[in-house]
Amino acid sequence: MTDSSVFSRLAKCVALKVPKRRCSTAPAILSVVLGLTAGLTTTSSISWAQSPQPPLSPDAVLRQLGGDLLLQSTPADTSGEVETGEVRLDGRILFAVAGSQPVDIEAAFPLQQRIKFIEDRLLQLAQSDFRPHSLRVESQMDPDTNQPVITVNGQYLLTITSLDAQLQGLDPEIWAEQVSEIIREALLLFRQERQPEFLWRRGGISLSLLVGTWLLSAGLERWRRQLILRRDRVHTELLQIPKFPVMADAEHRSDPTDLSLDHGDNPDNAPDSEQDLGSPHDAQFVQRLHRLELRLDLEQRLLWLVQVMAWGSAFGIGVGLFPQTRWIQVMGLRWLQGPILRLGSTALATYVAVRISAYSIETIFRAVRQNQWLIIQPETTTQDRISKRIVTLSSVVKGVTATLLSLIGVIAAIGLLGINVVPLVTSLGVIGLGVSLAAQDLIKDLINGLMILLEDQYAEGDVIMIDGRGGLVERINLRITQLRNTEGTLITIPNSAIRVVENLSNGWARVDLSILVSYSTDLDRAMQVIETVAVRMSRDWEWKERILDNPQMLGVDKFDPDGVILRIWIKVRPLAQWDVAREFRRRVMIALNQNGIQLPVPQRQIWIQTSGGSQGSSALAPESGPD
């Protein structure tokens, strides 16, 4: 081994930090030490006729170092696939180099070392004090390797191999000429981009880019806020749509003191228009509002996504305008091309799939609502009941679908990260068994929730009572049921804890009123007045849509210490019993007063016995107010 070969290999090991297993440095160092010792001991005996070999120049050392890396990146064993890499300067891709990847994976290391060697040489040459008009980038054939060699101002840069040329589909000499021109333009651009005039121009471009992005973002944000306001208004309008007709015109109210039974059928008292009739909102109108709400929500989300992409693009372009910060752009692009892009794409695809599935499920259940024959229901089931059940099933199906799609997205993301998901999928059965044993209450919740939906025990919008707790059903899924009581408190009940349910709004409801009259009252006259008020109310334009059948005057229900209790039933629509009862009490009170029927006032009689044995009584009644 010659001294130049020893020095070159030692320089390669130290400069490129090659691992110990890939470079036998001990024999090289030993040879250097022995050579130096031998040289020192024999300097006095060297004759002038024998001149020593001149040391290698730095360029020759670099040629030999590049050649060694080239040989290691193109090993004799080419049974593996060809791998490629990109050579960059200032973050820009200049050209690609290739190397054969052997069966041994560790052999792929020299190609990256060759790329690093070329990039370090390019950066060193670019930072040197060269004159642009005298820059010479040449390619010439190396007589030793018979391959094109590229030099910059006479300094070795790289060797073009046959694999490099085959990658481009060109002859090695032709590709070497093209690479020489690419390198020359890159070096000139490197020098140009560091001039003050160029930096000022790029500063102006970046400022214009920042202002333009801000203006675009401000416009999109204003547009998005308008969409949010419209969506909120549509949602508020949907919440305010009455389930039953409400009469807004007070002139169509009947007079409670008029006991004639034909008042409700009098054409003169009929509303003048369909709007005054207070008919329920058209189902197609409500569906259009739902579709509009979904579309507005989707549009505002897309605008937010466009804003994020605009700022991200502006930042990436801005940092790429300056050579000092271009590495941030390069690093970001590498991250995007790596796991971040795959994870981001998977997350975006999962989100889009969840939104599309929700919209599709909403559309399908809306079609089912229009074609009621698609659902098997008893003949007595009302349209309102079918709508409630469809809304509840739609909500549950959307929740289950979103959960499944999210789970699929997580598994896909794990697979894109290079983790084998087959064992994970096969172990889901074992995991499910363990979860079922550890969370038996959760399994009970799911099963009971499924039975509640299948049996239609209650749905969203119903008023129910569960173990003494009652309220409006706001949300139901396979695990929990949430109620909102009259005080506004949200009550959450696990489905497994539900045993007995009192549904106050399934099918129809009833107003059950007990009216107390005094013992001195003409009962027949009182019952006639009460029944007449009830019949007239059932024929009133304001209340006829809520009262389903003729009121039933049951008569005297029982005797009370304070008077006689008269009882009446009124069959009404679901959730209308409270409004009907309040209005009926008001009308009955007015009618009884107009007909001279007084309601009893509670009285108590107290007997007092004196010491002389005399007795007396005193009736206590509520004191009347001043005249």
Secondary structure as the mmCIF struct_conf table of DSSP 4:
data_model
#
loop_
_struct_conf.conf_type_id
_struct_conf.id
_struct_conf.beg_label_comp_id
_struct_conf.beg_label_asym_id
_struct_conf.beg_label_seq_id
_struct_conf.end_label_comp_id
_struct_conf.end_label_asym_id
_struct_conf.end_label_seq_id
HELX_RH_AL_P HELX_RH_AL_P1 ASP A 3 LEU A 16
TURN_TY1_P TURN_TY1_P1 LYS A 17 LYS A 17
HELX_RH_3T_P HELX_RH_3T_P1 LYS A 20 ARG A 22
HELX_RH_AL_P HELX_RH_AL_P2 THR A 25 THR A 42
HELX_RH_3T_P HELX_RH_3T_P2 THR A 43 SER A 45
TURN_TY1_P TURN_TY1_P2 TRP A 48 ALA A 49
BEND BEND1 GLN A 50 GLN A 50
HELX_LH_PP_P HELX_LH_PP_P1 SER A 51 SER A 57
HELX_RH_AL_P HELX_RH_AL_P3 PRO A 58 SER A 73
BEND BEND2 THR A 74 THR A 74
BEND BEND3 ALA A 76 ALA A 76
BEND BEND4 GLY A 80 GLY A 80
STRN STRN1 VAL A 82 LEU A 89
TURN_TY1_P TURN_TY1_P3 ASP A 90 GLY A 91
STRN STRN2 ARG A 92 SER A 100
BEND BEND5 VAL A 103 ASP A 104
HELX_RH_3T_P HELX_RH_3T_P3 ILE A 105 ALA A 108
HELX_RH_AL_P HELX_RH_AL_P4 PHE A 109 GLN A 127
BEND BEND6 SER A 128 SER A 128
HELX_RH_3T_P HELX_RH_3T_P4 PRO A 132 SER A 134
STRN STRN3 VAL A 137 ASP A 142
TURN_TY1_P TURN_TY1_P4 PRO A 143 ASN A 146
STRN STRN4 GLN A 147 VAL A 152
TURN_TY1_P TURN_TY1_P5 ASN A 153 GLY A 154
STRN STRN5 GLN A 155 THR A 159
HELX_RH_AL_P HELX_RH_AL_P5 SER A 162 GLN A 168
TURN_TY1_P TURN_TY1_P6 GLY A 169 GLY A 169
BEND BEND7 LEU A 170 LEU A 170
HELX_RH_AL_P HELX_RH_AL_P6 PRO A 172 GLN A 192
TURN_TY1_P TURN_TY1_P7 GLU A 193 ARG A 194
BEND BEND8 GLN A 195 GLN A 195
HELX_RH_AL_P HELX_RH_AL_P7 PRO A 196 GLN A 240
BEND BEND9 ILE A 241 ILE A 241
BEND BEND10 LYS A 243 PHE A 244
HELX_RH_3T_P HELX_RH_3T_P5 ALA A 250 HIS A 252
BEND BEND11 ARG A 253 ARG A 253
HELX_LH_PP_P HELX_LH_PP_P2 SER A 254 ASP A 255
TURN_TY1_P TURN_TY1_P8 PRO A 256 THR A 257
TURN_TY1_P TURN_TY1_P9 LEU A 261 ASP A 262
BEND BEND12 HIS A 263 HIS A 263
TURN_TY1_P TURN_TY1_P10 GLY A 264 ASP A 265
HELX_RH_3T_P HELX_RH_3T_P6 PRO A 267 ASN A 269
BEND BEND13 ALA A 270 ALA A 270
BEND BEND14 ASP A 272 SER A 273
HELX_RH_AL_P HELX_RH_AL_P8 GLU A 274 LEU A 277
TURN_TY1_P TURN_TY1_P11 GLY A 278 GLY A 278
HELX_LH_PP_P HELX_LH_PP_P3 SER A 279 ASP A 282
HELX_RH_AL_P HELX_RH_AL_P9 ALA A 283 GLY A 320
BEND BEND15 LEU A 321 PHE A 322
TURN_TY1_P TURN_TY1_P12 PRO A 323 THR A 325
HELX_RH_AL_P HELX_RH_AL_P10 ARG A 326 GLN A 337
TURN_TY1_P TURN_TY1_P13 GLY A 338 GLY A 338
HELX_RH_AL_P HELX_RH_AL_P11 PRO A 339 GLN A 370
HELX_RH_3T_P HELX_RH_3T_P7 GLN A 372 LEU A 374
BEND BEND16 ILE A 375 ILE A 375
TURN_TY1_P TURN_TY1_P14 GLU A 379 THR A 380
HELX_RH_AL_P HELX_RH_AL_P12 GLN A 383 LEU A 416
TURN_TY1_P TURN_TY1_P15 LEU A 417 GLY A 418
HELX_RH_AL_P HELX_RH_AL_P13 VAL A 422 THR A 426
TURN_TY1_P TURN_TY1_P16 SER A 427 SER A 427
HELX_RH_AL_P HELX_RH_AL_P14 LEU A 428 ALA A 438
HELX_RH_AL_P HELX_RH_AL_P15 GLN A 440 GLU A 455
TURN_TY1_P TURN_TY1_P17 ASP A 456 ASP A 456
BEND BEND17 GLN A 457 GLN A 457
TURN_TY1_P TURN_TY1_P18 GLU A 460 GLY A 461
STRN STRN6 VAL A 463 ILE A 466
TURN_TY1_P TURN_TY1_P19 ASP A 467 GLY A 468
STRN STRN7 ARG A 469 ILE A 476
BEND BEND18 LEU A 478 ARG A 479
STRN STRN8 ILE A 480 ARG A 484
TURN_TY1_P TURN_TY1_P20 THR A 486 GLU A 487
STRN STRN9 LEU A 490 PRO A 494
HELX_RH_3T_P HELX_RH_3T_P8 ASN A 495 ALA A 497
STRN STRN10 VAL A 501 ASN A 503
BEND BEND19 LEU A 504 GLY A 507
STRN STRN11 ALA A 509 VAL A 517
TURN_TY1_P TURN_TY1_P21 TYR A 519 SER A 520
BEND BEND20 THR A 521 THR A 521
HELX_RH_AL_P HELX_RH_AL_P16 LEU A 523 ARG A 539
BEND BEND21 ASP A 540 ASP A 540
TURN_TY1_P TURN_TY1_P22 TRP A 541 ARG A 546
STRN STRN12 ILE A 547 ILE A 547
BEND BEND22 ASP A 549 ASP A 549
STRN STRN13 GLN A 552 ASP A 560
TURN_TY1_P TURN_TY1_P23 PRO A 561 ASP A 562
STRN STRN14 GLY A 563 VAL A 572
TURN_TY1_P TURN_TY1_P24 PRO A 574 LEU A 575
HELX_RH_AL_P HELX_RH_AL_P17 GLN A 577 GLN A 594
TURN_TY1_P TURN_TY1_P25 ASN A 595 GLY A 596
HELX_LH_PP_P HELX_LH_PP_P4 GLN A 598 PRO A 600
STRN STRN15 ARG A 604 GLN A 609
TURN_TY1_P TURN_TY1_P26 SER A 611 GLY A 612
BEND BEND23 GLY A 613 GLY A 613
STRN STRN16 GLN A 615 LEU A 620
HELX_LH_PP_P HELX_LH_PP_P5 PRO A 622 SER A 624
#
